[in-house]
C-alpha cells in the first residue's frame, strides 16, 4: 500500500476527500474517524463553497454544537474596551462594564489576557494581585460569568529560579481565586525548529505542569502557525551542528509525545492551525526526498482529545496573496468550517471554545470590538450538527 505522504498534492487532496459534496455526513464521518478535507491550496470561491451553511445558520435543525455554558471569549478581543477611560466615553469601559456587556450578549465564559485595565475604571489599573482577583471574581459572579483561563506568566528561567517560581505560584493563586480550571500562556514552548530545544521545553513544561497540578490547575500552551511546522530532527548537519531535515513530525506533535498528559495541556487556535495547513504541507526527509503531508487540525485534536480543553474560535476569509492563506474576520463571517470541525472533534461538553479576533479594535469605530464580540457569540450559538 502506498504511503499518502508520498502522493502528489492533487492526489492527496482527492484521497482526503476534498469534494465534500459527496462526503459522509459530518457526524458519521466523525464517528468513524474520517480524515479531514483540508482546504489547502483551494481558491477563495472553492473554500466558500465548502462552508455554505457551515456556521450553522439553520437554527431549527440539528443538535447544538457548543452548549450555552461553554460559549466563551478571550478578553484580548475587546482589550480596547477594558482599557478605555470610563470618564471620557459612554461605551462600556473597564472589566466590570465589559463583563456586563458580554453577559448581555449571552457569553458564559471568559479567558483573560492579563489583568490590566484603565486606571479610572473601578479597582484601578492593575488587578494582578490577590485583592484584585477577589474584585474581578465578584464581578464575574455578579454577571454569571466564569473565568476559564488566562494568557499570563510563564517563567523565563530554566532551571526555574526562585523568584520565577514564586511569581508563577502567585499567578496560580490568582487563577484559583478567579475560579479557573486552566492557566496558560499565549506563546509557544519554544520558538526553535530543533528537537533538542523541544526536549528542553518539554522538561520545563513538565515541571511547571506538576506545580500547577498540585495547585489544582491545568497548565496549557496556546500556539500560532509556527508550532505546527515540521521539526528538524535529522539529516545532514549545518555548520553549527544542527539537523537540517525532518522525519515529518510537527513540533507540537512531538511536544504532545514528550510531555505528561496528566499535567500539560494545549489550546488550539483554530484559525492559526488552518494557516499552518496552508503554509506547512511539504517537508524534506532525512534522505533528501520531498514529501507532501497536509496538516489536519481536527485529526490532531481527535488523536489527543483530552489534551485540548480550550480552543480559540477565530475565523478567516481566503487570501492566497498574503502568505497565510487567510484574512482574519469576525467569527462566523469567514470560510473556516466550524460545523465540521466541532462535529469531528466531538466532546462538546468538555471543550471550551473562546471567540477571538486579534484585529477587532478600531481607531475609527470605538465600539467595533464589542460589536464583533456580539457577532461572534451569535454565530457560535447558532452552530448546529447532524448528530
N, C-alpha and C positions, 0 to 999 in steps of 0.2 A: 504493500500500500504506500502511495506517495505521501510525503510529509507536506502539509499545507503551507509550511514556512517556505518551501521551495517553489511554490507556484507563482507565476507572474501575477501582477496586481489585478488584472481584469478577471483571470480565472479564480483568484482568491475571492474577489468580491462576489462572483457568481456562486462559489461554493458556500460563502457565508450567507447566502440568501438575500442579496441586496434588494431584490424586487419583492417588496413587502405586500404588493397587491395579491400575490399568490401564496403568501406565507400563512402559517397557522395562526390562530388567534393568539393574542399576547399571553393570555393566561395559560393556554395549552402549551405554548412554547416555553413558558417559564416552568411549567410543571415537569416537562421532560428535559429541562436543562438545555434548551436550544441555544445555539450561538447567536450573538447579536448580529444585526445587519448594519454595520458601520456606515457612516456617511462620508468616509474618507474619499476624497477626490471627486465628490459629487458637485454638480453645479448648483447655484442658489435655487434655481427653479426646481431641480430634482429634489434637493433637500426639503424644499417646501412641500412638494407632493408627498414626501414620506410622512409628513406630520399633519396632514389635513385631519382635523378633529383630534389631533394628538394631545391637546391640552384639556380634553375632557369637557367640552362645552355642551355635550348632550346631557344636560343636568338630570334628566329623568331616567337615564339608563345606567346600568352597571353599578358596581359597588364603589364606595368612596375609597380612593387610594391613599389619602392622607387623613387619618382621623382628626377630628376637631382639636383634640388635646395635643396633637403632635405638630400643629402648624406654628412655625416659629420664624423669627427674623433675626439676623445678626445686626446689632446696632451700628455697625460700620456703615450700613446702607444709609442711615439717617444721622450721620455724625455731624452734619451741619446744623441739624435741629437741636441735638443735645448740647452743641457748642454755641448756640445762638444766645445773644443777650436778651433776656426777657424784658428789660427796661426799654428796649428800642424796637420791639416788634410785637405784633399781635398774634404772630404764629406760635405754635407750641415750641417751647424753649426749655432746655434742661431735661434731666432724666424724668422727673415726676410728670411733667406735662406730656412728654413724648410717650411715656408708659400709658397714660390715659388715652392718648390718641390711638396708639397701636391696639390697645384693648378694644376701643370703639370699633376698629376695623374687623376685629374677630380673633386676632392673634392670641395664643395662649402661652407661648414660649418666647424667650429672648436669649440671644447669645451676646455676651459683652465683647467689646473690643477695647478694653481698658476702662478705667473708672473716672475719667476726667470729663468735666462739663464747664459751662461758662461760670465765672466767679460770681455773677449776680443771681444765679439760679439757687433755689433752696438747697442748703447744705454746703455751698461754696464750690470752689473749683476742683478740689482733689478729694475724691471719696475712696481712695485706695488705702483704707485703714479699717480696723475692726469697727470703730464707731460709724464710719462712712458706710460700711457694708450693712450694718444694722438699719441705717436710714434707708438705703436702697431696698433692703428686704421689706421694710414696712410699706414702701410704695408699690413694690411688686405685689404684695399681698392685698393692698388696697384695690388694685385693679385686676386681680385674678390672674396674674402672670407668674410664670415660673422661669427662673434662670436655669439654663441647661448647660452652659459652658462659657469659656472666656478665651480670647486670644491674648494671652498675657505673658508672664515672665517665665523664661526657661534659662537656667544658669549657663553662662558662657564658659565657665571653667570646667576642666576635666583633667585629672580627678577633681571632684567637687571641692571648692573652697568652703570654709566655714561660713563666711558672710553670704555667699551664694546659697548655701543650704538653708540658712536661716531665712533669707528673703523668699526662697521657694516655699518654705513651710508657712510663712506668713500669708502667701497667696492661697495656699491650701486652706488655711483657716478662714480667709475671706470667702472662698468658694463654698465652704460648709455653712457659713452664716447665711449666704445667699440661697442656700438650698440646692446647689448644683449636684448633679451626678458625675459631671465630667469637668475637667480643667485641661486647657491646652494652649497651643500657640499657633500663630499664623505662618510660621516658617518651616522649611524643610529641616530634617535632622542634620543634614549636611548639604552643602552646595557642590560637593565633589562628584566626579564621574567614576571614581575608582573604588573597587571593592574594599581595599584596606581601610579607607576612610569611612565607608559604611559599616565596617566591622566595629570601628571605634564608636561611631554614632549609636550603633545597637547596644554596645556595652553601657554607654551613658544613659540611654533611654530606658534600658532595663533597670538601672539603678534608680533613676528618677521615678519610673513607674512603680517600683516597690515602695518608695517613700509615699507616693500618692495613694497607693493601695492601702497602706497602713492608716492613712487618714480617711479611708472610705470613699476615695475618688478614683475615677478612671482618667488616666492621662492620655491625651490624644495629640497627634500632629496633623496640621492642615497643610495641603500641598497644592502647588500650581503645576503647570505642564512639565517643567524640567525634571521633576522627580519621577516621571513616567518614561523618560528617555532610557536608552539601553545602558546597562552597566558595563564599564570597561574592565574586563577580568581575565584577559589572556592575550595570546598572540605575541608578535614581536614587541619588544620594549622600546620606549623612546629614549632620548638622551639622558633623561632623569631616572631611567629605570622603571618607568610606569607602563602598564599594559596599554595597548592601542586598539584592541578588538574585543568583541563581545561574544558571550555564549548565547545571547538572545534573551536573557532575563533582564527585566526592567528594575530600576533602582528600588522602587517601593515594593516590588515583588520580593526582592532579596531582603529588604528590611522586615517584611512580614515574616519571613522564614527565620530571621536572625534574632527576633525579639520575642519576648514571653507573651503568649496570647492571654495570659491571666492578668497582665499589668500594663500592656501597651496597646493603644487603640489608634484608629485613624479617622479623619473626617475627609471624605471625598468632596472636593469642589467639582461638581458635575460639568460645569462649563469648561474649566481648565483641563479636565480629563478628556473632553471632546477636542479641545485644541491639541492635546498630546496625540490623540488618534489621528488628527490631520497631519501633524508635523513628524511624528516619530514612527515610521512604518517600515523602515529598512535598516538592517544592521549588517556590519561586516563581521563574519565569523572568524574564529581563530585561524582558520586555514586561508583566509583572504577572500572567500566566496561571499557574495551578497545574497541576503535572504529577506523576503517580504514577510512581515509579521504585523498585522493590523491590530491595534490595541482595542480591546472591548471592555469599556469601563464596567458595565453591568456584570459581565462574566467574572471580573476580578472581585467585585463585591460578593457575588454568589458563592465564590470559592472560599471567601473569608467573611461570611455574612455578619457574624457576631463581633468582628473586629471593626465594623463601621457603624457605630451608634449614631453618628451625625453626618448630615450632608449639607453642602451649600447648594441650594436650588437657584441657579443663575442661568439666564437664557441668552441666546445669541442668534443673529441672522448671519447667513453665509456671506463670506467675503474672501475670495480667492486671490486678493491682491495685497493683503496686509501681512502675510507671513504666518498668520494664526488660523486662518480659515473661518473666523467668526468675528462679528462686532457685537459687543455687549448691549443688550436691550432689557427693558423691564420683563420680569418673569411672566411667561405666558404669551408674550408677543413675538417670540422667535421661532426657530425651527427645531430646536432640540426636543426629541420625542420623549417627554416626561411620562406620558401614559405608558409607553412601552418600557421605559427604564424602571419605573416603580413597580409595574406588573412583574417584570422579570426578577427583580431582587427580592420581592415579597417582604415578609416580616414587617408588615406595616405598623404593627403595634410596638415594634422595637426601635425602628429608625426614627430620627428626629430631623426632618428637613428644615433648614433655615433659609428663607428667602434672602438673597444678597444681590446687590447691584453696585459695583465699585464706583460707577460714574453717575450715580443718581443725583448727588448735589449739583446745583446750578447757580452760577453767579447772577443770572438774569431772571430766573424763576425761583424765588427763595422757598417756595413751597413744593418744589418738584420732587424732592426725595420722599416726602410723606405721600404725595400723590402716587409715586411709583410703588411705595410700600403697600398702598391700598390696592393698586392693580395686581401686585404680586400675590397678596392674600386672596383676592377674588379668584385668580386663576389656580392657585394651589388648592383652594377649597372645591373648585369645580372639577378637579381631576377624577375621572371615573375609569374603572377597569371592567373587564368582562367576566371576572370570577364571581 
